[in-house]
């Protein structure tokens, strides 16, 4: 990453943290602050893993990709997070572990179409991010993904 992009990201993270602290001191919501800090930490970790943020290091532009096994693991986690997100998004009554765990059982089935697109090649970090976002989307819309599945004879 270039210096100006790195600096802009650090400034954005600092402003986000300041806004979260102001929100905390106004509303005294510890839970909200912890959720925000967790999301900010996950974003920073994702940037570190894909780009080396906040350290300016030279990375190989092409050819030094991740193995397909890492991609499958990342996509599986993204599908599960998408399924969790759709459950929380559609939650209208009380939380039920049984209703929550039911869609998690189909997560490997939702992941299968994405695994076929890997084709055993080493993936660049931007490709990993794209596959993770696509996997999250498949997890979020898991009912629609499985609705179109027809058994082969």
Secondary structure, DSSP 8 states (H G I E B T S, - for coil): --HHHHHHHHHHHHHHHHHHHHHHHHH--HHHHHHHHHHHHHHHHHHHHHH-TTS-----SSS--B-HHHHHHHHHHHHHHHHHHHHHHH--S---HHHHHHHHHTHHHHHHHHHHTTTT--B-HHHHHHHHHHHHHHHHTHHHHHHT-----
